[in-house]
Amino acid sequence: MEARITATTKLYGLIGTPIRHSGSPAMYNYSFERKGIDAAYLAFDVDREHTKDAIDAMKLFDMGGMNVTMPCKIEVVQYMDELSDAARIMGAVNTIVNDNGKLIGHNTDGVGFVLNLKDHGVEVKDKKITVCGGGGAATAVQVQCALEGVRELTIFNKKDQFFERTVQTAEKLKMERENLVVNVYDIDDVQKMTEEMNDSDIFVNGTVVGMKPMDDMSVVKDISTFRKDLVVCDVVYNPVETKMMREAKAAGCKVIGGKGMLLWQGVYAFKLYTGCDMPVDEVKERFFK
């Protein structure tokens, strides 16, 4: 790394908190080196209150781009000069490109999900997809799948104080795509979930259920809904294989885990930053085994 740093090295980074666990610096710096790009990537621990300071520093230091994680994803939107469609609909940014002083905000989480499916031979266009959850990851999946041309989208979320936000997302997507069918239901309605899963091509858990320490739980209560022609996806990546994934695999479903979503959102961001393709196979082997 030290041998690569020069007076012309372009700086990229990640802001959010906590940040010290992030694997992004290793992945990006390895890719810069392998592609011969004069750039370096660092992580900066930044809380929501200091988001504007981080953006000001980005401009001052003429950084090429910046990834954004919690709790800054929503706060950073107001400082962007332009937003991608996904970032605009979601109201959240996780990737900023500095285009000669013009800050363009993107959200690559949903793209990462779609590219991960493509990497497993699954397309979302013209499919019916059922997604559980209304948080950041689930919303990213919903928005990007809508933009990618799904035929129908069913969303299940907990009927709590955040349920209305899920309904609002559904309305935004209907406005974005005139012929898109979007329905929102209570995640505790097992009968309705069974009906929707039976009629879906792809089922996605976009909640934290299944993640440690809830690794003995699943959003799917009726495992008879798993069938061989249903693609079952989880955004959870710790553990790598959740209870839901194990049960779906036992029923013969094609199962896709959440770790690849992390990889592919980074792949897409790398392309936005540099115009070059990340060395995906090498990065998979080195960081995502």
Helices and strands as residue ranges (DSSP letters): G 2-4, E 10-16, H 24-35, E 39-45, G 48-50, H 51-60, E 65-68, G 75-79, E 82-83, H 85-90, E 95-99, E 102-106, H 109-119, E 128-132, H 136-147, E 152-157, H 163-176, E 181-186, H 190-198, E 202-205, G 223-225, E 231-234, H 243-250, E 254-256, H 259-274, H 280-287
